[in-house]
Amino acid sequence: FPSHDRYEEYDFGTGRLLQALKTGLKSKAYKGTTIFGQFYSLEELIGIYVGSIKKAAEELIGEEITAVKSGRPVIFLDDPERDHQTEERLKEGLRLAGFESIEFEFEPVAAAKQFVHGNVRNNSEGLRQTQKDSENPSSQEPFRVVPSISEKVLVFDFGGGTLDTAIVAGDKVLAVDGVYIGGDLLNGDIMEAKLWRYFGSQERYGDQQMEVPLHIFEPLKNWFGLSNLNNPDMMNKFDRFKYKCTDPGKLENYKYLIRMNLGFELYEAIELAKKTLSFEDQAVIRFEHGSIDIAEPISKIEFEEIIKPRVEEIREVVMRTLKSADLEPTDIDVVVRTGGSSLIPIFEQMLVEIFGWEKIKQFETFTSIAAGTGYRDWE
């Protein structure tokens, strides 16, 4: 069956899970998908999804909404022309949702606006609360009073898909930067380092005992890549690799993973272990389904070693952002961490090494960007 038929067969017609729609916009080759026999372009899918949010908001406020400001990563693609094309695809999706006026905001800039506006709005109340707390040391301050709007703030926006940075001072954006590294990519790194071997990546086959080619494991780098392998040609290849294989059962497990479309469930197990490592030194990646039985331990040290190249690349982005703004780390007054992946300890440690612990602040981890896009300007 084609991959979409496999989805529908095993979901019993109850629905399809769609993820990373915005990321899919980067690919010129990816036009859309067929759902229950009908083809939808990626732009149409975005229109349907955003349109449902638009409808709910209109019902809430009792009037039609015709304008939208949408967040976007600083860099969709390194090629400026293709970056623009990707933004245009996103804009078309928003048009199909029913919006007439469409603006875009870099996501870390939106987070910066929310941070600066929120602290200016709460500054007087915060000062009063601080004075009160100084008289009562046992009370807990609800938030930290931060530098004034005129001082320099670096936003470290690290989510599931991208890492984006911005430096603002008052109403001025001094620099932005970004890279396509996010929590999803880190999960793929864990998958390759710790779990590929469960599906035959270290096995040999045939009379000459050749290594099973690693390229057939590349789709395991993300959960949705498996559906592309669900075709007769690929299944026949697996059968050929099983000939005199050192462990044919592992290749059979790979086939089972593909046929049953279990990529999402497996990656959820990886995600759970990764989150555990944010507050524990050890975790176990547990996944059981059919003949697949995985209980793979992973330590925080192992995890940090696996993602070390990503950490260095992200460090380079931070330093590059400073250079673009013609600033040194000592010139930054506050470093704002936002996005779920910013909670990973090694990235906090990296920022502490650059800026010092007293400047680091976690801020509205999952809502700062959405809230920040609501500001029309800096006034």
TIMI-418458 format. One record per residue (C-alpha): y, x, z; residue number from 0; residue in one letter. Coordinates in Angstrom, 3 decimals. Example, Ala and Ser with C-alpha at 12.3 -4.5 7.8 and 13.67 -1.06 7.14 Angstrom:
2
@y=-4.500 x=12.300 z=7.800 seq=0 type=A
@y=-1.060 x=13.670 z=7.140 seq=1 type=S
END
This chain:
379
@y=0.000 x=0.000 z=0.000 seq=0 type=F
@y=3.640 x=1.035 z=-0.372 seq=1 type=P
@y=5.153 x=2.084 z=2.927 seq=2 type=S
@y=7.092 x=-1.150 z=3.418 seq=3 type=H
@y=3.901 x=-3.168 z=3.031 seq=4 type=D
@y=2.363 x=-1.093 z=5.797 seq=5 type=R
@y=5.262 x=-1.893 z=8.080 seq=6 type=Y
@y=4.859 x=-5.604 z=7.417 seq=7 type=E
@y=1.083 x=-5.590 z=7.660 seq=8 type=E
@y=1.044 x=-4.085 z=11.133 seq=9 type=Y
@y=4.099 x=-5.964 z=12.386 seq=10 type=D
@y=2.408 x=-9.254 z=11.398 seq=11 type=F
@y=5.596 x=-10.380 z=9.727 seq=12 type=G
@y=7.589 x=-10.354 z=12.971 seq=13 type=T
@y=10.276 x=-7.930 z=11.822 seq=14 type=G
@y=11.278 x=-4.406 z=10.847 seq=15 type=R
@y=12.846 x=-1.750 z=13.010 seq=16 type=L
@y=15.807 x=-0.080 z=11.309 seq=17 type=L
@y=17.332 x=3.054 z=12.789 seq=18 type=Q
@y=19.834 x=5.740 z=11.758 seq=19 type=A
@y=21.462 x=3.605 z=9.046 seq=20 type=L
@y=24.630 x=5.705 z=9.142 seq=21 type=K
@y=22.615 x=8.914 z=8.822 seq=22 type=T
@y=20.832 x=7.490 z=5.788 seq=23 type=G
@y=24.166 x=7.195 z=3.994 seq=24 type=L
@y=24.182 x=10.973 z=3.474 seq=25 type=K
@y=21.265 x=10.852 z=1.071 seq=26 type=S
@y=22.176 x=10.103 z=-2.541 seq=27 type=K
@y=18.493 x=9.445 z=-3.216 seq=28 type=A
@y=18.083 x=6.837 z=-0.480 seq=29 type=Y
@y=19.341 x=3.560 z=-1.891 seq=30 type=K
@y=17.693 x=1.091 z=0.467 seq=31 type=G
@y=14.381 x=-0.501 z=1.341 seq=32 type=T
@y=12.254 x=-3.568 z=0.684 seq=33 type=T
@y=11.825 x=-5.942 z=3.604 seq=34 type=I
@y=9.331 x=-8.779 z=3.298 seq=35 type=F
@y=9.399 x=-8.588 z=-0.475 seq=36 type=G
@y=13.177 x=-8.390 z=-0.934 seq=37 type=Q
@y=15.104 x=-5.180 z=-1.655 seq=38 type=F
@y=18.219 x=-4.475 z=0.416 seq=39 type=Y
@y=20.610 x=-1.641 z=-0.306 seq=40 type=S
@y=21.633 x=0.494 z=2.650 seq=41 type=L
@y=25.147 x=-0.887 z=2.305 seq=42 type=E
@y=23.785 x=-4.446 z=2.483 seq=43 type=E
@y=21.799 x=-3.617 z=5.625 seq=44 type=L
@y=24.919 x=-2.219 z=7.285 seq=45 type=I
@y=26.803 x=-5.332 z=6.194 seq=46 type=G
@y=24.185 x=-7.608 z=7.757 seq=47 type=I
@y=24.131 x=-5.644 z=11.013 seq=48 type=Y
@y=27.901 x=-5.292 z=11.412 seq=49 type=V
@y=28.432 x=-8.823 z=10.138 seq=50 type=G
@y=26.391 x=-10.205 z=13.036 seq=51 type=S
@y=28.596 x=-8.282 z=15.491 seq=52 type=I
@y=31.716 x=-9.552 z=13.701 seq=53 type=K
@y=30.496 x=-13.152 z=13.940 seq=54 type=K
@y=29.768 x=-12.834 z=17.666 seq=55 type=A
@y=33.236 x=-11.343 z=18.294 seq=56 type=A
@y=34.911 x=-14.131 z=16.315 seq=57 type=E
@y=33.082 x=-16.774 z=18.330 seq=58 type=E
@y=34.164 x=-15.026 z=21.528 seq=59 type=L
@y=37.879 x=-14.895 z=20.712 seq=60 type=I
@y=38.038 x=-18.058 z=18.611 seq=61 type=G
@y=39.612 x=-16.597 z=15.489 seq=62 type=E
@y=38.683 x=-14.749 z=12.302 seq=63 type=E
@y=38.621 x=-10.943 z=12.325 seq=64 type=I
@y=39.586 x=-9.315 z=9.034 seq=65 type=T
@y=40.345 x=-5.722 z=10.111 seq=66 type=A
@y=38.145 x=-3.025 z=11.607 seq=67 type=V
@y=38.465 x=0.557 z=12.742 seq=68 type=K
@y=35.126 x=2.365 z=12.520 seq=69 type=S
@y=34.113 x=5.644 z=14.058 seq=70 type=G
@y=32.608 x=8.351 z=11.883 seq=71 type=R
@y=31.397 x=11.894 z=12.558 seq=72 type=P
@y=33.797 x=14.706 z=11.740 seq=73 type=V
@y=31.374 x=15.966 z=9.098 seq=74 type=I
@y=28.954 x=13.768 z=7.214 seq=75 type=F
@y=28.234 x=16.604 z=4.790 seq=76 type=L
@y=29.675 x=20.093 z=4.241 seq=77 type=D
@y=30.512 x=19.254 z=0.604 seq=78 type=D
@y=33.902 x=17.420 z=0.738 seq=79 type=P
@y=33.109 x=15.311 z=-2.337 seq=80 type=E
@y=29.764 x=14.141 z=-0.979 seq=81 type=R
@y=31.346 x=13.617 z=2.448 seq=82 type=D
@y=33.868 x=11.282 z=0.795 seq=83 type=H
@y=31.095 x=9.466 z=-1.087 seq=84 type=Q
@y=29.246 x=8.912 z=2.181 seq=85 type=T
@y=32.345 x=7.435 z=3.798 seq=86 type=E
@y=32.781 x=5.161 z=0.774 seq=87 type=E
@y=29.231 x=3.874 z=1.201 seq=88 type=R
@y=29.990 x=3.097 z=4.831 seq=89 type=L
@y=33.215 x=1.377 z=3.769 seq=90 type=K
@y=31.285 x=-0.773 z=1.304 seq=91 type=E
@y=28.907 x=-1.823 z=4.078 seq=92 type=G
@y=31.901 x=-2.877 z=6.181 seq=93 type=L
@y=33.350 x=-4.809 z=3.238 seq=94 type=R
@y=30.059 x=-6.651 z=2.865 seq=95 type=L
@y=30.307 x=-7.528 z=6.563 seq=96 type=A
@y=33.501 x=-9.417 z=5.709 seq=97 type=G
@y=36.279 x=-6.990 z=6.620 seq=98 type=F
@y=39.328 x=-6.690 z=4.370 seq=99 type=E
@y=41.236 x=-3.901 z=6.117 seq=100 type=S
@y=39.100 x=-0.865 z=7.020 seq=101 type=I
@y=40.175 x=2.297 z=8.860 seq=102 type=E
@y=38.137 x=5.272 z=10.045 seq=103 type=F
@y=38.550 x=7.388 z=13.138 seq=104 type=E
@y=36.812 x=10.656 z=13.910 seq=105 type=F
@y=34.516 x=9.845 z=16.813 seq=106 type=E
@y=35.594 x=12.671 z=19.163 seq=107 type=P
@y=39.243 x=11.735 z=18.560 seq=108 type=V
@y=38.445 x=8.156 z=19.551 seq=109 type=A
@y=36.791 x=9.433 z=22.736 seq=110 type=A
@y=39.859 x=11.594 z=23.426 seq=111 type=A
@y=42.162 x=8.587 z=23.064 seq=112 type=K
@y=40.050 x=6.596 z=25.507 seq=113 type=Q
@y=40.066 x=9.468 z=27.979 seq=114 type=F
@y=43.794 x=10.179 z=27.777 seq=115 type=V
@y=44.911 x=6.526 z=27.717 seq=116 type=H
@y=42.538 x=5.593 z=30.513 seq=117 type=G
@y=43.774 x=8.337 z=32.785 seq=118 type=N
@y=47.444 x=7.688 z=32.027 seq=119 type=V
@y=46.853 x=3.993 z=32.771 seq=120 type=R
@y=45.070 x=4.761 z=36.033 seq=121 type=N
@y=47.143 x=7.757 z=37.086 seq=122 type=N
@y=49.357 x=6.059 z=39.683 seq=123 type=S
@y=46.417 x=4.141 z=41.161 seq=124 type=E
@y=44.366 x=7.338 z=41.172 seq=125 type=G
@y=47.046 x=9.236 z=43.034 seq=126 type=L
@y=47.234 x=6.499 z=45.658 seq=127 type=R
@y=43.453 x=6.525 z=46.006 seq=128 type=Q
@y=43.449 x=10.329 z=46.336 seq=129 type=T
@y=46.033 x=10.176 z=49.117 seq=130 type=Q
@y=43.992 x=7.522 z=50.894 seq=131 type=K
@y=40.818 x=9.582 z=50.576 seq=132 type=D
@y=42.543 x=12.651 z=51.970 seq=133 type=S
@y=43.099 x=10.653 z=55.152 seq=134 type=E
@y=39.449 x=9.542 z=55.123 seq=135 type=N
@y=37.261 x=12.457 z=53.940 seq=136 type=P
@y=34.067 x=10.392 z=54.208 seq=137 type=S
@y=35.182 x=8.049 z=51.416 seq=138 type=S
@y=34.181 x=8.824 z=47.850 seq=139 type=Q
@y=36.858 x=9.110 z=45.177 seq=140 type=E
@y=36.012 x=6.690 z=42.321 seq=141 type=P
@y=37.237 x=9.046 z=39.612 seq=142 type=F
@y=38.844 x=12.424 z=39.261 seq=143 type=R
@y=42.561 x=12.483 z=38.606 seq=144 type=V
@y=42.935 x=14.657 z=35.511 seq=145 type=V
@y=45.748 x=16.682 z=33.974 seq=146 type=P
@y=48.685 x=14.801 z=32.487 seq=147 type=S
@y=48.781 x=13.505 z=28.920 seq=148 type=I
@y=50.692 x=16.629 z=27.798 seq=149 type=S
@y=47.866 x=19.027 z=28.620 seq=150 type=E
@y=44.972 x=20.093 z=26.414 seq=151 type=K
@y=41.663 x=18.231 z=26.349 seq=152 type=V
@y=38.538 x=19.317 z=24.502 seq=153 type=L
@y=36.039 x=16.538 z=23.723 seq=154 type=V
@y=32.368 x=17.488 z=23.422 seq=155 type=F
@y=30.763 x=14.453 z=21.798 seq=156 type=D
@y=27.016 x=15.007 z=21.573 seq=157 type=F
@y=24.925 x=11.996 z=20.633 seq=158 type=G
@y=21.682 x=11.208 z=18.893 seq=159 type=G
@y=22.811 x=12.208 z=15.414 seq=160 type=G
@y=25.701 x=14.666 z=15.562 seq=161 type=T
@y=27.718 x=17.058 z=17.697 seq=162 type=L
@y=31.463 x=16.567 z=17.213 seq=163 type=D
@y=34.399 x=18.265 z=18.892 seq=164 type=T
@y=38.120 x=17.644 z=19.109 seq=165 type=A
@y=41.035 x=19.218 z=20.921 seq=166 type=I
@y=44.034 x=17.025 z=21.685 seq=167 type=V
@y=47.326 x=17.659 z=23.447 seq=168 type=A
@y=49.337 x=14.569 z=24.182 seq=169 type=G
@y=49.508 x=12.551 z=20.960 seq=170 type=D
@y=48.534 x=15.501 z=18.753 seq=171 type=K
@y=45.092 x=16.315 z=17.399 seq=172 type=V
@y=44.964 x=20.113 z=17.295 seq=173 type=L
@y=41.481 x=20.594 z=15.824 seq=174 type=A
@y=38.234 x=18.824 z=14.996 seq=175 type=V
@y=34.814 x=20.157 z=14.031 seq=176 type=D
@y=31.187 x=19.138 z=14.004 seq=177 type=G
@y=27.623 x=19.800 z=12.979 seq=178 type=V
@y=24.612 x=17.625 z=12.194 seq=179 type=Y
@y=22.713 x=18.420 z=15.370 seq=180 type=I
@y=21.867 x=15.624 z=17.777 seq=181 type=G
@y=19.274 x=14.456 z=20.233 seq=182 type=G
@y=17.032 x=13.195 z=17.432 seq=183 type=D
@y=16.884 x=16.668 z=15.919 seq=184 type=L
@y=15.991 x=18.160 z=19.299 seq=185 type=L
@y=13.105 x=15.695 z=19.502 seq=186 type=N
@y=11.946 x=16.943 z=16.112 seq=187 type=G
@y=12.039 x=20.503 z=17.411 seq=188 type=D
@y=9.829 x=19.501 z=20.344 seq=189 type=I
@y=7.473 x=17.713 z=17.984 seq=190 type=M
@y=7.032 x=20.802 z=15.812 seq=191 type=E
@y=6.671 x=23.262 z=18.688 seq=192 type=A
@y=4.401 x=21.225 z=20.934 seq=193 type=K
@y=2.615 x=18.461 z=19.002 seq=194 type=L
@y=2.033 x=19.460 z=15.364 seq=195 type=W
@y=-1.159 x=21.211 z=16.403 seq=196 type=R
@y=-2.651 x=17.888 z=17.540 seq=197 type=Y
@y=-2.556 x=16.811 z=13.904 seq=198 type=F
@y=-4.016 x=19.923 z=12.292 seq=199 type=G
@y=-1.156 x=22.354 z=11.732 seq=200 type=S
@y=-3.177 x=25.304 z=13.099 seq=201 type=Q
@y=-6.429 x=24.489 z=11.318 seq=202 type=E
@y=-8.138 x=26.092 z=8.326 seq=203 type=R
@y=-10.176 x=24.481 z=5.578 seq=204 type=Y
@y=-12.358 x=25.126 z=2.528 seq=205 type=G
@y=-14.751 x=27.883 z=1.563 seq=206 type=D
@y=-12.044 x=30.529 z=1.917 seq=207 type=Q
@y=-10.768 x=29.070 z=5.193 seq=208 type=Q
@y=-7.185 x=28.780 z=4.035 seq=209 type=M
@y=-4.484 x=27.469 z=6.344 seq=210 type=E
@y=-3.661 x=23.800 z=6.030 seq=211 type=V
@y=-0.264 x=23.884 z=4.242 seq=212 type=P
@y=2.562 x=23.326 z=6.671 seq=213 type=L
@y=4.629 x=21.294 z=4.219 seq=214 type=H
@y=2.450 x=18.240 z=4.886 seq=215 type=I
@y=3.691 x=18.296 z=8.486 seq=216 type=F
@y=7.391 x=18.330 z=7.583 seq=217 type=E
@y=7.586 x=14.499 z=7.676 seq=218 type=P
@y=6.692 x=14.717 z=11.376 seq=219 type=L
@y=10.177 x=16.111 z=12.041 seq=220 type=K
@y=11.430 x=12.531 z=12.408 seq=221 type=N
@y=9.652 x=9.311 z=13.292 seq=222 type=W
@y=10.488 x=7.441 z=10.087 seq=223 type=F
@y=9.275 x=10.207 z=7.765 seq=224 type=G
@y=5.655 x=9.187 z=8.233 seq=225 type=L
@y=6.022 x=6.034 z=6.158 seq=226 type=S
@y=6.611 x=8.194 z=3.064 seq=227 type=N
@y=3.082 x=9.601 z=3.430 seq=228 type=L
@y=1.381 x=6.218 z=3.466 seq=229 type=N
@y=0.069 x=6.276 z=-0.094 seq=230 type=N
@y=-3.336 x=6.881 z=-1.739 seq=231 type=P
@y=-2.421 x=10.326 z=-3.117 seq=232 type=D
@y=-1.507 x=11.660 z=0.306 seq=233 type=M
@y=-4.563 x=10.126 z=1.942 seq=234 type=M
@y=-6.757 x=11.843 z=-0.681 seq=235 type=N
@y=-5.089 x=15.173 z=0.097 seq=236 type=K
@y=-5.981 x=14.789 z=3.750 seq=237 type=F
@y=-9.587 x=14.167 z=2.765 seq=238 type=D
@y=-9.621 x=17.377 z=0.704 seq=239 type=R
@y=-8.207 x=19.365 z=3.624 seq=240 type=F
@y=-11.013 x=18.034 z=5.829 seq=241 type=K
@y=-13.585 x=19.920 z=3.728 seq=242 type=Y
@y=-15.032 x=22.639 z=5.998 seq=243 type=K
@y=-12.023 x=22.171 z=8.269 seq=244 type=C
@y=-12.092 x=23.925 z=11.632 seq=245 type=T
@y=-11.218 x=20.595 z=13.297 seq=246 type=D
@y=-11.315 x=17.641 z=10.873 seq=247 type=P
@y=-10.705 x=15.234 z=13.739 seq=248 type=G
@y=-7.096 x=16.393 z=14.017 seq=249 type=K
@y=-6.427 x=15.617 z=10.365 seq=250 type=L
@y=-8.090 x=12.250 z=10.858 seq=251 type=E
@y=-5.679 x=11.659 z=13.748 seq=252 type=N
@y=-2.801 x=12.461 z=11.412 seq=253 type=Y
@y=-4.074 x=9.892 z=8.913 seq=254 type=K
@y=-4.396 x=7.359 z=11.714 seq=255 type=Y
@y=-0.832 x=8.080 z=12.876 seq=256 type=L
@y=0.391 x=7.416 z=9.334 seq=257 type=I
@y=-1.717 x=4.347 z=8.630 seq=258 type=R
@y=-0.766 x=2.691 z=11.908 seq=259 type=M
@y=2.895 x=3.740 z=11.535 seq=260 type=N
@y=3.054 x=5.181 z=15.039 seq=261 type=L
@y=5.916 x=7.628 z=14.505 seq=262 type=G
@y=8.419 x=5.635 z=16.555 seq=263 type=F
@y=6.053 x=5.258 z=19.519 seq=264 type=E
@y=5.216 x=8.963 z=19.473 seq=265 type=L
@y=8.878 x=9.933 z=19.386 seq=266 type=Y
@y=9.600 x=7.581 z=22.272 seq=267 type=E
@y=7.082 x=9.604 z=24.309 seq=268 type=A
@y=8.924 x=12.802 z=23.343 seq=269 type=I
@y=12.271 x=11.249 z=24.251 seq=270 type=E
@y=10.976 x=10.208 z=27.665 seq=271 type=L
@y=9.753 x=13.739 z=28.417 seq=272 type=A
@y=13.054 x=15.222 z=27.234 seq=273 type=K
@y=15.014 x=12.918 z=29.540 seq=274 type=K
@y=12.730 x=13.831 z=32.440 seq=275 type=T
@y=13.597 x=17.500 z=31.906 seq=276 type=L
@y=17.241 x=16.698 z=32.618 seq=277 type=S
@y=16.372 x=16.302 z=36.311 seq=278 type=F
@y=12.896 x=17.851 z=36.670 seq=279 type=E
@y=11.489 x=21.297 z=35.872 seq=280 type=D
@y=8.287 x=19.901 z=34.320 seq=281 type=Q
@y=7.346 x=16.905 z=32.180 seq=282 type=A
@y=4.330 x=15.674 z=30.233 seq=283 type=V
@y=4.411 x=14.166 z=26.743 seq=284 type=I
@y=1.873 x=11.343 z=26.997 seq=285 type=R
@y=0.652 x=9.364 z=24.003 seq=286 type=F
@y=-2.591 x=7.452 z=23.600 seq=287 type=E
@y=-3.546 x=5.271 z=20.660 seq=288 type=H
@y=-6.938 x=4.937 z=19.054 seq=289 type=G
@y=-8.461 x=8.404 z=18.723 seq=290 type=S
@y=-5.148 x=10.116 z=19.559 seq=291 type=I
@y=-4.986 x=11.287 z=23.165 seq=292 type=D
@y=-2.066 x=13.580 z=24.016 seq=293 type=I
@y=-1.027 x=14.814 z=27.450 seq=294 type=A
@y=1.034 x=17.880 z=26.589 seq=295 type=E
@y=2.966 x=19.586 z=29.413 seq=296 type=P
@y=6.411 x=20.965 z=28.700 seq=297 type=I
@y=8.674 x=22.834 z=31.105 seq=298 type=S
@y=12.444 x=22.955 z=31.151 seq=299 type=K
@y=12.215 x=26.674 z=30.323 seq=300 type=I
@y=10.027 x=25.929 z=27.291 seq=301 type=E
@y=12.356 x=23.185 z=26.112 seq=302 type=F
@y=15.402 x=25.402 z=26.380 seq=303 type=E
@y=13.627 x=28.167 z=24.467 seq=304 type=E
@y=12.605 x=25.699 z=21.730 seq=305 type=I
@y=16.173 x=24.509 z=21.205 seq=306 type=I
@y=17.844 x=27.895 z=21.742 seq=307 type=K
@y=18.946 x=28.186 z=18.068 seq=308 type=P
@y=20.576 x=24.745 z=18.331 seq=309 type=R
@y=22.405 x=25.761 z=21.508 seq=310 type=V
@y=23.806 x=28.843 z=19.789 seq=311 type=E
@y=24.886 x=26.843 z=16.761 seq=312 type=E
@y=26.644 x=24.326 z=18.989 seq=313 type=I
@y=28.317 x=27.146 z=20.921 seq=314 type=R
@y=29.653 x=28.416 z=17.592 seq=315 type=E
@y=31.111 x=24.976 z=16.846 seq=316 type=V
@y=32.924 x=24.937 z=20.200 seq=317 type=V
@y=34.335 x=28.421 z=19.662 seq=318 type=M
@y=35.282 x=27.566 z=16.078 seq=319 type=R
@y=37.172 x=24.506 z=17.308 seq=320 type=T
@y=39.129 x=26.677 z=19.732 seq=321 type=L
@y=39.920 x=29.146 z=16.954 seq=322 type=K
@y=41.116 x=26.342 z=14.646 seq=323 type=S
@y=43.527 x=25.227 z=17.356 seq=324 type=A
@y=44.590 x=28.853 z=17.995 seq=325 type=D
@y=43.532 x=28.532 z=21.611 seq=326 type=L
@y=41.456 x=30.427 z=24.147 seq=327 type=E
@y=39.046 x=28.786 z=26.606 seq=328 type=P
@y=41.577 x=29.401 z=29.385 seq=329 type=T
@y=44.113 x=27.241 z=27.508 seq=330 type=D
@y=41.943 x=24.123 z=27.862 seq=331 type=I
@y=42.687 x=21.939 z=30.888 seq=332 type=D
@y=39.781 x=19.487 z=30.717 seq=333 type=V
@y=36.472 x=19.470 z=28.827 seq=334 type=V
@y=35.189 x=15.932 z=28.331 seq=335 type=V
@y=31.454 x=15.459 z=27.760 seq=336 type=R
@y=30.385 x=12.185 z=26.150 seq=337 type=T
@y=27.297 x=10.963 z=24.307 seq=338 type=G
@y=23.748 x=10.837 z=25.619 seq=339 type=G
@y=22.741 x=14.345 z=24.564 seq=340 type=S
@y=25.702 x=15.814 z=26.473 seq=341 type=S
@y=23.690 x=15.074 z=29.625 seq=342 type=L
@y=21.136 x=17.779 z=28.755 seq=343 type=I
@y=21.657 x=20.512 z=31.400 seq=344 type=P
@y=21.588 x=23.527 z=29.071 seq=345 type=I
@y=24.605 x=22.196 z=27.168 seq=346 type=F
@y=26.510 x=21.579 z=30.378 seq=347 type=E
@y=25.635 x=25.136 z=31.384 seq=348 type=Q
@y=26.917 x=26.402 z=28.039 seq=349 type=M
@y=30.251 x=24.657 z=28.553 seq=350 type=L
@y=30.503 x=25.953 z=32.124 seq=351 type=V
@y=29.956 x=29.511 z=30.856 seq=352 type=E
@y=32.800 x=29.091 z=28.368 seq=353 type=I
@y=35.327 x=27.078 z=30.387 seq=354 type=F
@y=34.326 x=27.148 z=34.063 seq=355 type=G
@y=32.698 x=24.320 z=36.023 seq=356 type=W
@y=35.938 x=22.911 z=37.429 seq=357 type=E
@y=37.102 x=21.817 z=33.949 seq=358 type=K
@y=33.944 x=19.933 z=32.935 seq=359 type=I
@y=33.974 x=16.135 z=33.199 seq=360 type=K
@y=31.354 x=13.602 z=32.116 seq=361 type=Q
@y=33.125 x=10.542 z=30.737 seq=362 type=F
@y=31.914 x=7.089 z=29.622 seq=363 type=E
@y=28.729 x=8.517 z=28.144 seq=364 type=T
@y=27.873 x=5.625 z=25.834 seq=365 type=F
@y=31.129 x=3.680 z=25.437 seq=366 type=T
@y=34.038 x=6.117 z=25.026 seq=367 type=S
@y=34.031 x=6.120 z=21.215 seq=368 type=I
@y=33.816 x=2.352 z=20.810 seq=369 type=A
@y=36.574 x=1.893 z=23.395 seq=370 type=A
@y=38.745 x=4.610 z=21.868 seq=371 type=G
@y=38.685 x=3.159 z=18.373 seq=372 type=T
@y=40.381 x=0.097 z=19.846 seq=373 type=G
@y=43.662 x=1.974 z=20.262 seq=374 type=Y
@y=45.979 x=1.476 z=17.324 seq=375 type=R
@y=47.898 x=4.660 z=18.054 seq=376 type=D
@y=48.844 x=6.977 z=20.903 seq=377 type=W
@y=51.661 x=4.824 z=22.272 seq=378 type=E
END
